[in-house]
Amino acid sequence: MEIEIITPEKSLYKGEIISAIFPGTDGSFGILNQHAPIISTLKKGDINIIDKNNTPTTFSVEGGVVEVSNNKIIVLAE
């Protein structure tokens, strides 16, 4: 699945991943391949992704919104 993490200043990351864990407003949640469509708000915390090479990467965010649809994740982060 594909992810794009965007801030008001720049694009932080774009690429193919295996999984992602987000700091949701009501608690953290994970996204895997073929996840059902979802839109959620994010609180301050870390977005943890595993890319297609099994390499983990972490991005710290102050909040934002995540949308998952058709195996594509778009994060508008603060």
PDB file of N, CA, C and O in Angstrom:
ATOM      1  N   MET A   1       0.843  -1.170   0.000  1.00  0.00           N
ATOM      2  CA  MET A   1       0.000   0.000   0.000  1.00  0.00           C
ATOM      3  C   MET A   1       0.890   1.235   0.000  1.00  0.00           C
ATOM      4  O   MET A   1       2.064   1.167   0.364  1.00  0.00           O
ATOM      5  N   GLU A   2       0.331   2.339  -0.403  1.00  0.00           N
ATOM      6  CA  GLU A   2       1.098   3.576  -0.550  1.00  0.00           C
ATOM      7  C   GLU A   2       0.721   4.561   0.559  1.00  0.00           C
ATOM      8  O   GLU A   2      -0.434   4.631   0.980  1.00  0.00           O
ATOM      9  N   ILE A   3       1.718   5.318   1.021  1.00  0.00           N
ATOM     10  CA  ILE A   3       1.468   6.352   2.027  1.00  0.00           C
ATOM     11  C   ILE A   3       2.133   7.651   1.596  1.00  0.00           C
ATOM     12  O   ILE A   3       3.189   7.654   0.965  1.00  0.00           O
ATOM     13  N   GLU A   4       1.488   8.746   1.954  1.00  0.00           N
ATOM     14  CA  GLU A   4       2.078  10.071   1.763  1.00  0.00           C
ATOM     15  C   GLU A   4       1.819  10.871   3.040  1.00  0.00           C
ATOM     16  O   GLU A   4       0.678  11.017   3.477  1.00  0.00           O
ATOM     17  N   ILE A   5       2.902  11.385   3.629  1.00  0.00           N
ATOM     18  CA  ILE A   5       2.804  12.192   4.847  1.00  0.00           C
ATOM     19  C   ILE A   5       3.201  13.612   4.479  1.00  0.00           C
ATOM     20  O   ILE A   5       4.324  13.866   4.042  1.00  0.00           O
ATOM     21  N   ILE A   6       2.252  14.542   4.663  1.00  0.00           N
ATOM     22  CA  ILE A   6       2.436  15.932   4.227  1.00  0.00           C
ATOM     23  C   ILE A   6       2.259  16.871   5.415  1.00  0.00           C
ATOM     24  O   ILE A   6       1.345  16.695   6.220  1.00  0.00           O
ATOM     25  N   THR A   7       3.141  17.875   5.524  1.00  0.00           N
ATOM     26  CA  THR A   7       2.984  18.949   6.498  1.00  0.00           C
ATOM     27  C   THR A   7       2.729  20.237   5.721  1.00  0.00           C
ATOM     28  O   THR A   7       2.893  20.254   4.501  1.00  0.00           O
ATOM     29  N   PRO A   8       2.333  21.314   6.395  1.00  0.00           N
ATOM     30  CA  PRO A   8       2.152  22.580   5.670  1.00  0.00           C
ATOM     31  C   PRO A   8       3.429  23.061   4.971  1.00  0.00           C
ATOM     32  O   PRO A   8       3.360  23.783   3.976  1.00  0.00           O
ATOM     33  N   GLU A   9       4.583  22.660   5.489  1.00  0.00           N
ATOM     34  CA  GLU A   9       5.853  23.111   4.927  1.00  0.00           C
ATOM     35  C   GLU A   9       6.376  22.244   3.787  1.00  0.00           C
ATOM     36  O   GLU A   9       6.969  22.758   2.838  1.00  0.00           O
ATOM     37  N   LYS A  10       6.156  20.900   3.877  1.00  0.00           N
ATOM     38  CA  LYS A  10       6.774  20.007   2.895  1.00  0.00           C
ATOM     39  C   LYS A  10       6.156  18.613   2.962  1.00  0.00           C
ATOM     40  O   LYS A  10       5.373  18.301   3.859  1.00  0.00           O
ATOM     41  N   SER A  11       6.527  17.796   1.998  1.00  0.00           N
ATOM     42  CA  SER A  11       6.169  16.381   2.008  1.00  0.00           C
ATOM     43  C   SER A  11       7.245  15.639   2.796  1.00  0.00           C
ATOM     44  O   SER A  11       8.424  15.706   2.448  1.00  0.00           O
ATOM     45  N   LEU A  12       6.846  14.929   3.860  1.00  0.00           N
ATOM     46  CA  LEU A  12       7.813  14.213   4.690  1.00  0.00           C
ATOM     47  C   LEU A  12       8.190  12.847   4.136  1.00  0.00           C
ATOM     48  O   LEU A  12       9.342  12.422   4.231  1.00  0.00           O
ATOM     49  N   TYR A  13       7.207  12.162   3.557  1.00  0.00           N
ATOM     50  CA  TYR A  13       7.468  10.803   3.097  1.00  0.00           C
ATOM     51  C   TYR A  13       6.424  10.406   2.072  1.00  0.00           C
ATOM     52  O   TYR A  13       5.251  10.758   2.190  1.00  0.00           O
ATOM     53  N   LYS A  14       6.865   9.669   1.065  1.00  0.00           N
ATOM     54  CA  LYS A  14       5.957   9.085   0.084  1.00  0.00           C
ATOM     55  C   LYS A  14       6.568   7.776  -0.368  1.00  0.00           C
ATOM     56  O   LYS A  14       7.723   7.742  -0.791  1.00  0.00           O
ATOM     57  N   GLY A  15       5.801   6.689  -0.284  1.00  0.00           N
ATOM     58  CA  GLY A  15       6.332   5.411  -0.718  1.00  0.00           C
ATOM     59  C   GLY A  15       5.436   4.242  -0.369  1.00  0.00           C
ATOM     60  O   GLY A  15       4.355   4.408   0.195  1.00  0.00           O
ATOM     61  N   GLU A  16       5.909   3.059  -0.716  1.00  0.00           N
ATOM     62  CA  GLU A  16       5.192   1.813  -0.450  1.00  0.00           C
ATOM     63  C   GLU A  16       5.551   1.297   0.938  1.00  0.00           C
ATOM     64  O   GLU A  16       6.720   1.280   1.324  1.00  0.00           O
ATOM     65  N   ILE A  17       4.526   0.874   1.687  1.00  0.00           N
ATOM     66  CA  ILE A  17       4.747   0.355   3.037  1.00  0.00           C
ATOM     67  C   ILE A  17       3.972  -0.940   3.246  1.00  0.00           C
ATOM     68  O   ILE A  17       3.083  -1.292   2.472  1.00  0.00           O
ATOM     69  N   ILE A  18       4.341  -1.635   4.321  1.00  0.00           N
ATOM     70  CA  ILE A  18       3.651  -2.860   4.733  1.00  0.00           C
ATOM     71  C   ILE A  18       2.607  -2.543   5.794  1.00  0.00           C
ATOM     72  O   ILE A  18       1.501  -3.083   5.767  1.00  0.00           O
ATOM     73  N   SER A  19       2.968  -1.651   6.745  1.00  0.00           N
ATOM     74  CA  SER A  19       2.044  -1.309   7.830  1.00  0.00           C
ATOM     75  C   SER A  19       2.360   0.068   8.385  1.00  0.00           C
ATOM     76  O   SER A  19       3.436   0.621   8.160  1.00  0.00           O
ATOM     77  N   ALA A  20       1.384   0.613   9.122  1.00  0.00           N
ATOM     78  CA  ALA A  20       1.561   1.913   9.769  1.00  0.00           C
ATOM     79  C   ALA A  20       0.771   1.919  11.070  1.00  0.00           C
ATOM     80  O   ALA A  20      -0.308   1.332  11.156  1.00  0.00           O
ATOM     81  N   ILE A  21       1.318   2.587  12.080  1.00  0.00           N
ATOM     82  CA  ILE A  21       0.632   2.779  13.353  1.00  0.00           C
ATOM     83  C   ILE A  21       0.548   4.281  13.608  1.00  0.00           C
ATOM     84  O   ILE A  21       1.540   5.001  13.499  1.00  0.00           O
ATOM     85  N   PHE A  22      -0.662   4.739  13.951  1.00  0.00           N
ATOM     86  CA  PHE A  22      -0.935   6.162  14.108  1.00  0.00           C
ATOM     87  C   PHE A  22      -1.375   6.502  15.527  1.00  0.00           C
ATOM     88  O   PHE A  22      -2.007   5.676  16.186  1.00  0.00           O
ATOM     89  N   PRO A  23      -1.048   7.723  16.016  1.00  0.00           N
ATOM     90  CA  PRO A  23      -1.519   8.177  17.330  1.00  0.00           C
ATOM     91  C   PRO A  23      -2.908   8.811  17.216  1.00  0.00           C
ATOM     92  O   PRO A  23      -3.032  10.036  17.190  1.00  0.00           O
ATOM     93  N   GLY A  24      -3.932   7.995  17.148  1.00  0.00           N
ATOM     94  CA  GLY A  24      -5.290   8.501  16.993  1.00  0.00           C
ATOM     95  C   GLY A  24      -5.756   9.268  18.220  1.00  0.00           C
ATOM     96  O   GLY A  24      -5.261   9.044  19.325  1.00  0.00           O
ATOM     97  N   THR A  25      -6.696  10.161  18.028  1.00  0.00           N
ATOM     98  CA  THR A  25      -7.232  10.958  19.121  1.00  0.00           C
ATOM     99  C   THR A  25      -7.824  10.072  20.217  1.00  0.00           C
ATOM    100  O   THR A  25      -7.722  10.393  21.401  1.00  0.00           O
ATOM    101  N   ASP A  26      -8.444   8.954  19.822  1.00  0.00           N
ATOM    102  CA  ASP A  26      -9.049   8.030  20.792  1.00  0.00           C
ATOM    103  C   ASP A  26      -8.166   6.826  21.089  1.00  0.00           C
ATOM    104  O   ASP A  26      -8.636   5.844  21.664  1.00  0.00           O
ATOM    105  N   GLY A  27      -6.904   6.886  20.708  1.00  0.00           N
ATOM    106  CA  GLY A  27      -5.970   5.785  20.940  1.00  0.00           C
ATOM    107  C   GLY A  27      -5.262   5.405  19.659  1.00  0.00           C
ATOM    108  O   GLY A  27      -5.745   5.695  18.564  1.00  0.00           O
ATOM    109  N   SER A  28      -4.129   4.764  19.793  1.00  0.00           N
ATOM    110  CA  SER A  28      -3.353   4.414  18.602  1.00  0.00           C
ATOM    111  C   SER A  28      -4.053   3.285  17.833  1.00  0.00           C
ATOM    112  O   SER A  28      -4.783   2.479  18.408  1.00  0.00           O
ATOM    113  N   PHE A  29      -3.808   3.254  16.523  1.00  0.00           N
ATOM    114  CA  PHE A  29      -4.401   2.225  15.675  1.00  0.00           C
ATOM    115  C   PHE A  29      -3.459   1.917  14.522  1.00  0.00           C
ATOM    116  O   PHE A  29      -2.654   2.756  14.118  1.00  0.00           O
ATOM    117  N   GLY A  30      -3.569   0.712  14.004  1.00  0.00           N
ATOM    118  CA  GLY A  30      -2.716   0.270  12.918  1.00  0.00           C
ATOM    119  C   GLY A  30      -3.483   0.081  11.629  1.00  0.00           C
ATOM    120  O   GLY A  30      -4.689  -0.167  11.634  1.00  0.00           O
ATOM    121  N   ILE A  31      -2.764   0.202  10.520  1.00  0.00           N
ATOM    122  CA  ILE A  31      -3.325   0.016   9.191  1.00  0.00           C
ATOM    123  C   ILE A  31      -2.467  -1.012   8.458  1.00  0.00           C
ATOM    124  O   ILE A  31      -1.243  -0.893   8.407  1.00  0.00           O
ATOM    125  N   LEU A  32      -3.124  -2.019   7.893  1.00  0.00           N
ATOM    126  CA  LEU A  32      -2.463  -3.023   7.072  1.00  0.00           C
ATOM    127  C   LEU A  32      -3.059  -2.985   5.669  1.00  0.00           C
ATOM    128  O   LEU A  32      -4.024  -2.266   5.412  1.00  0.00           O
ATOM    129  N   ASN A  33      -2.475  -3.766   4.766  1.00  0.00           N
ATOM    130  CA  ASN A  33      -2.937  -3.846   3.390  1.00  0.00           C
ATOM    131  C   ASN A  33      -4.428  -4.195   3.337  1.00  0.00           C
ATOM    132  O   ASN A  33      -4.904  -5.002   4.136  1.00  0.00           O
ATOM    133  N   GLN A  34      -5.160  -3.595   2.406  1.00  0.00           N
ATOM    134  CA  GLN A  34      -6.591  -3.818   2.182  1.00  0.00           C
ATOM    135  C   GLN A  34      -7.469  -3.379   3.353  1.00  0.00           C
ATOM    136  O   GLN A  34      -8.558  -3.921   3.540  1.00  0.00           O
ATOM    137  N   HIS A  35      -7.013  -2.408   4.142  1.00  0.00           N
ATOM    138  CA  HIS A  35      -7.806  -1.898   5.261  1.00  0.00           C
ATOM    139  C   HIS A  35      -9.065  -1.206   4.735  1.00  0.00           C
ATOM    140  O   HIS A  35      -9.061  -0.622   3.652  1.00  0.00           O
ATOM    141  N   ALA A  36     -10.120  -1.281   5.507  1.00  0.00           N
ATOM    142  CA  ALA A  36     -11.364  -0.592   5.142  1.00  0.00           C
ATOM    143  C   ALA A  36     -11.129   0.918   5.132  1.00  0.00           C
ATOM    144  O   ALA A  36     -10.266   1.413   5.857  1.00  0.00           O
ATOM    145  N   PRO A  37     -11.882   1.647   4.323  1.00  0.00           N
ATOM    146  CA  PRO A  37     -11.736   3.113   4.298  1.00  0.00           C
ATOM    147  C   PRO A  37     -11.993   3.711   5.682  1.00  0.00           C
ATOM    148  O   PRO A  37     -12.886   3.273   6.407  1.00  0.00           O
ATOM    149  N   ILE A  38     -11.196   4.714   6.028  1.00  0.00           N
ATOM    150  CA  ILE A  38     -11.315   5.362   7.326  1.00  0.00           C
ATOM    151  C   ILE A  38     -10.761   6.779   7.238  1.00  0.00           C
ATOM    152  O   ILE A  38      -9.834   7.049   6.474  1.00  0.00           O
ATOM    153  N   ILE A  39     -11.334   7.668   8.019  1.00  0.00           N
ATOM    154  CA  ILE A  39     -10.781   9.006   8.234  1.00  0.00           C
ATOM    155  C   ILE A  39     -10.713   9.196   9.734  1.00  0.00           C
ATOM    156  O   ILE A  39     -11.689   8.933  10.437  1.00  0.00           O
ATOM    157  N   SER A  40      -9.558   9.657  10.240  1.00  0.00           N
ATOM    158  CA  SER A  40      -9.394   9.820  11.678  1.00  0.00           C
ATOM    159  C   SER A  40      -8.519  11.030  11.981  1.00  0.00           C
ATOM    160  O   SER A  40      -7.658  11.406  11.187  1.00  0.00           O
ATOM    161  N   THR A  41      -8.755  11.630  13.142  1.00  0.00           N
ATOM    162  CA  THR A  41      -7.883  12.707  13.603  1.00  0.00           C
ATOM    163  C   THR A  41      -6.726  12.110  14.390  1.00  0.00           C
ATOM    164  O   THR A  41      -6.839  11.035  14.981  1.00  0.00           O
ATOM    165  N   LEU A  42      -5.615  12.830  14.384  1.00  0.00           N
ATOM    166  CA  LEU A  42      -4.414  12.392  15.090  1.00  0.00           C
ATOM    167  C   LEU A  42      -4.082  13.361  16.207  1.00  0.00           C
ATOM    168  O   LEU A  42      -4.317  14.564  16.091  1.00  0.00           O
ATOM    169  N   LYS A  43      -3.530  12.828  17.295  1.00  0.00           N
ATOM    170  CA  LYS A  43      -3.033  13.670  18.373  1.00  0.00           C
ATOM    171  C   LYS A  43      -1.509  13.688  18.294  1.00  0.00           C
ATOM    172  O   LYS A  43      -0.917  13.021  17.445  1.00  0.00           O
ATOM    173  N   LYS A  44      -0.886  14.447  19.176  1.00  0.00           N
ATOM    174  CA  LYS A  44       0.570  14.506  19.221  1.00  0.00           C
ATOM    175  C   LYS A  44       1.127  13.122  19.530  1.00  0.00           C
ATOM    176  O   LYS A  44       0.683  12.448  20.459  1.00  0.00           O
ATOM    177  N   GLY A  45       2.110  12.714  18.730  1.00  0.00           N
ATOM    178  CA  GLY A  45       2.711  11.399  18.928  1.00  0.00           C
ATOM    179  C   GLY A  45       3.547  11.000  17.737  1.00  0.00           C
ATOM    180  O   GLY A  45       3.980  11.845  16.955  1.00  0.00           O
ATOM    181  N   ASP A  46       3.771   9.700  17.603  1.00  0.00           N
ATOM    182  CA  ASP A  46       4.626   9.170  16.543  1.00  0.00           C
ATOM    183  C   ASP A  46       3.824   8.332  15.561  1.00  0.00           C
ATOM    184  O   ASP A  46       2.958   7.547  15.947  1.00  0.00           O
ATOM    185  N   ILE A  47       4.132   8.516  14.286  1.00  0.00           N
ATOM    186  CA  ILE A  47       3.647   7.634  13.232  1.00  0.00           C
ATOM    187  C   ILE A  47       4.773   6.654  12.961  1.00  0.00           C
ATOM    188  O   ILE A  47       5.886   7.058  12.625  1.00  0.00           O
ATOM    189  N   ASN A  48       4.488   5.367  13.106  1.00  0.00           N
ATOM    190  CA  ASN A  48       5.487   4.324  12.875  1.00  0.00           C
ATOM    191  C   ASN A  48       5.110   3.542  11.630  1.00  0.00           C
ATOM    192  O   ASN A  48       4.011   2.993  11.540  1.00  0.00           O
ATOM    193  N   ILE A  49       6.023   3.494  10.670  1.00  0.00           N
ATOM    194  CA  ILE A  49       5.763   2.747   9.445  1.00  0.00           C
ATOM    195  C   ILE A  49       6.824   1.675   9.255  1.00  0.00           C
ATOM    196  O   ILE A  49       7.949   1.791   9.739  1.00  0.00           O
ATOM    197  N   ILE A  50       6.436   0.628   8.538  1.00  0.00           N
ATOM    198  CA  ILE A  50       7.364  -0.410   8.091  1.00  0.00           C
ATOM    199  C   ILE A  50       7.295  -0.376   6.569  1.00  0.00           C
ATOM    200  O   ILE A  50       6.247  -0.645   5.983  1.00  0.00           O
ATOM    201  N   ASP A  51       8.417  -0.045   5.930  1.00  0.00           N
ATOM    202  CA  ASP A  51       8.392   0.047   4.471  1.00  0.00           C
ATOM    203  C   ASP A  51       8.464  -1.338   3.830  1.00  0.00           C
ATOM    204  O   ASP A  51       8.581  -2.348   4.524  1.00  0.00           O
ATOM    205  N   LYS A  52       8.393  -1.374   2.503  1.00  0.00           N
ATOM    206  CA  LYS A  52       8.336  -2.657   1.795  1.00  0.00           C
ATOM    207  C   LYS A  52       9.610  -3.484   1.966  1.00  0.00           C
ATOM    208  O   LYS A  52       9.613  -4.673   1.647  1.00  0.00           O
ATOM    209  N   ASN A  53      10.693  -2.878   2.463  1.00  0.00           N
ATOM    210  CA  ASN A  53      11.949  -3.595   2.737  1.00  0.00           C
ATOM    211  C   ASN A  53      12.067  -3.994   4.212  1.00  0.00           C
ATOM    212  O   ASN A  53      13.144  -4.375   4.670  1.00  0.00           O
ATOM    213  N   ASN A  54      10.946  -3.904   4.959  1.00  0.00           N
ATOM    214  CA  ASN A  54      10.899  -4.203   6.394  1.00  0.00           C
ATOM    215  C   ASN A  54      11.740  -3.255   7.238  1.00  0.00           C
ATOM    216  O   ASN A  54      12.193  -3.631   8.319  1.00  0.00           O
ATOM    217  N   THR A  55      11.957  -2.040   6.765  1.00  0.00           N
ATOM    218  CA  THR A  55      12.706  -1.032   7.506  1.00  0.00           C
ATOM    219  C   THR A  55      11.736  -0.129   8.265  1.00  0.00           C
ATOM    220  O   THR A  55      10.878   0.509   7.655  1.00  0.00           O
ATOM    221  N   PRO A  56      11.868  -0.072   9.600  1.00  0.00           N
ATOM    222  CA  PRO A  56      10.977   0.802  10.376  1.00  0.00           C
ATOM    223  C   PRO A  56      11.435   2.258  10.315  1.00  0.00           C
ATOM    224  O   PRO A  56      12.632   2.544  10.295  1.00  0.00           O
ATOM    225  N   THR A  57      10.465   3.170  10.285  1.00  0.00           N
ATOM    226  CA  THR A  57      10.729   4.604  10.312  1.00  0.00           C
ATOM    227  C   THR A  57       9.675   5.257  11.192  1.00  0.00           C
ATOM    228  O   THR A  57       8.515   4.847  11.193  1.00  0.00           O
ATOM    229  N   THR A  58      10.090   6.286  11.949  1.00  0.00           N
ATOM    230  CA  THR A  58       9.174   6.995  12.839  1.00  0.00           C
ATOM    231  C   THR A  58       9.158   8.479  12.487  1.00  0.00           C
ATOM    232  O   THR A  58      10.198   9.086  12.232  1.00  0.00           O
ATOM    233  N   PHE A  59       7.949   9.051  12.480  1.00  0.00           N
ATOM    234  CA  PHE A  59       7.751  10.475  12.248  1.00  0.00           C
ATOM    235  C   PHE A  59       6.971  11.034  13.428  1.00  0.00           C
ATOM    236  O   PHE A  59       5.920  10.498  13.781  1.00  0.00           O
ATOM    237  N   SER A  60       7.465  12.096  14.042  1.00  0.00           N
ATOM    238  CA  SER A  60       6.755  12.751  15.143  1.00  0.00           C
ATOM    239  C   SER A  60       5.832  13.816  14.576  1.00  0.00           C
ATOM    240  O   SER A  60       6.231  14.611  13.725  1.00  0.00           O
ATOM    241  N   VAL A  61       4.575  13.823  15.063  1.00  0.00           N
ATOM    242  CA  VAL A  61       3.598  14.805  14.608  1.00  0.00           C
ATOM    243  C   VAL A  61       2.955  15.481  15.813  1.00  0.00           C
ATOM    244  O   VAL A  61       2.920  14.924  16.910  1.00  0.00           O
ATOM    245  N   GLU A  62       2.454  16.679  15.592  1.00  0.00           N
ATOM    246  CA  GLU A  62       1.754  17.434  16.634  1.00  0.00           C
ATOM    247  C   GLU A  62       0.244  17.216  16.566  1.00  0.00           C
ATOM    248  O   GLU A  62      -0.495  17.678  17.435  1.00  0.00           O
ATOM    249  N   GLY A  63      -0.206  16.520  15.543  1.00  0.00           N
ATOM    250  CA  GLY A  63      -1.623  16.273  15.309  1.00  0.00           C
ATOM    251  C   GLY A  63      -1.860  16.209  13.822  1.00  0.00           C
ATOM    252  O   GLY A  63      -0.917  16.279  13.034  1.00  0.00           O
ATOM    253  N   GLY A  64      -3.127  16.075  13.427  1.00  0.00           N
ATOM    254  CA  GLY A  64      -3.444  16.059  12.017  1.00  0.00           C
ATOM    255  C   GLY A  64      -4.629  15.169  11.702  1.00  0.00           C
ATOM    256  O   GLY A  64      -5.458  14.869  12.561  1.00  0.00           O
ATOM    257  N   VAL A  65      -4.684  14.749  10.419  1.00  0.00           N
ATOM    258  CA  VAL A  65      -5.777  13.908   9.922  1.00  0.00           C
ATOM    259  C   VAL A  65      -5.178  12.837   9.024  1.00  0.00           C
ATOM    260  O   VAL A  65      -4.232  13.093   8.279  1.00  0.00           O
ATOM    261  N   VAL A  66      -5.741  11.631   9.106  1.00  0.00           N
ATOM    262  CA  VAL A  66      -5.318  10.544   8.218  1.00  0.00           C
ATOM    263  C   VAL A  66      -6.545  10.009   7.476  1.00  0.00           C
ATOM    264  O   VAL A  66      -7.620   9.845   8.053  1.00  0.00           O
ATOM    265  N   GLU A  67      -6.354   9.743   6.179  1.00  0.00           N
ATOM    266  CA  GLU A  67      -7.405   9.145   5.369  1.00  0.00           C
ATOM    267  C   GLU A  67      -6.856   7.888   4.710  1.00  0.00           C
ATOM    268  O   GLU A  67      -5.771   7.904   4.128  1.00  0.00           O
ATOM    269  N   VAL A  68      -7.613   6.798   4.805  1.00  0.00           N
ATOM    270  CA  VAL A  68      -7.242   5.533   4.173  1.00  0.00           C
ATOM    271  C   VAL A  68      -8.341   5.177   3.189  1.00  0.00           C
ATOM    272  O   VAL A  68      -9.516   5.133   3.554  1.00  0.00           O
ATOM    273  N   SER A  69      -7.962   4.922   1.929  1.00  0.00           N
ATOM    274  CA  SER A  69      -8.921   4.541   0.910  1.00  0.00           C
ATOM    275  C   SER A  69      -8.193   3.860  -0.243  1.00  0.00           C
ATOM    276  O   SER A  69      -7.186   4.368  -0.735  1.00  0.00           O
ATOM    277  N   ASN A  70      -8.704   2.714  -0.671  1.00  0.00           N
ATOM    278  CA  ASN A  70      -8.153   1.993  -1.828  1.00  0.00           C
ATOM    279  C   ASN A  70      -6.648   1.748  -1.715  1.00  0.00           C
ATOM    280  O   ASN A  70      -5.906   1.966  -2.673  1.00  0.00           O
ATOM    281  N   ASN A  71      -6.208   1.298  -0.553  1.00  0.00           N
ATOM    282  CA  ASN A  71      -4.796   0.977  -0.298  1.00  0.00           C
ATOM    283  C   ASN A  71      -3.870   2.183  -0.413  1.00  0.00           C
ATOM    284  O   ASN A  71      -2.678   2.032  -0.682  1.00  0.00           O
ATOM    285  N   LYS A  72      -4.415   3.371  -0.210  1.00  0.00           N
ATOM    286  CA  LYS A  72      -3.607   4.585  -0.183  1.00  0.00           C
ATOM    287  C   LYS A  72      -3.904   5.333   1.118  1.00  0.00           C
ATOM    288  O   LYS A  72      -5.060   5.519   1.498  1.00  0.00           O
ATOM    289  N   ILE A  73      -2.836   5.754   1.787  1.00  0.00           N
ATOM    290  CA  ILE A  73      -2.955   6.503   3.039  1.00  0.00           C
ATOM    291  C   ILE A  73      -2.413   7.902   2.800  1.00  0.00           C
ATOM    292  O   ILE A  73      -1.298   8.076   2.308  1.00  0.00           O
ATOM    293  N   ILE A  74      -3.219   8.900   3.157  1.00  0.00           N
ATOM    294  CA  ILE A  74      -2.777  10.289   3.077  1.00  0.00           C
ATOM    295  C   ILE A  74      -2.847  10.871   4.491  1.00  0.00           C
ATOM    296  O   ILE A  74      -3.891  10.833   5.142  1.00  0.00           O
ATOM    297  N   VAL A  75      -1.711  11.411   4.952  1.00  0.00           N
ATOM    298  CA  VAL A  75      -1.643  12.020   6.283  1.00  0.00           C
ATOM    299  C   VAL A  75      -1.359  13.503   6.103  1.00  0.00           C
ATOM    300  O   VAL A  75      -0.359  13.889   5.497  1.00  0.00           O
ATOM    301  N   LEU A  76      -2.259  14.333   6.641  1.00  0.00           N
ATOM    302  CA  LEU A  76      -2.034  15.778   6.702  1.00  0.00           C
ATOM    303  C   LEU A  76      -1.633  16.061   8.135  1.00  0.00           C
ATOM    304  O   LEU A  76      -2.483  16.098   9.025  1.00  0.00           O
ATOM    305  N   ALA A  77      -0.351  16.260   8.365  1.00  0.00           N
ATOM    306  CA  ALA A  77       0.197  16.354   9.707  1.00  0.00           C
ATOM    307  C   ALA A  77       0.615  17.771  10.058  1.00  0.00           C
ATOM    308  O   ALA A  77       0.973  18.566   9.190  1.00  0.00           O
ATOM    309  N   GLU A  78       0.561  18.068  11.342  1.00  0.00           N
ATOM    310  CA  GLU A  78       1.042  19.348  11.864  1.00  0.00           C
ATOM    311  C   GLU A  78       2.449  19.164  12.406  1.00  0.00           C
ATOM    312  O   GLU A  78       3.052  20.119  12.898  1.00  0.00           O
TER     313      GLU A  78
END
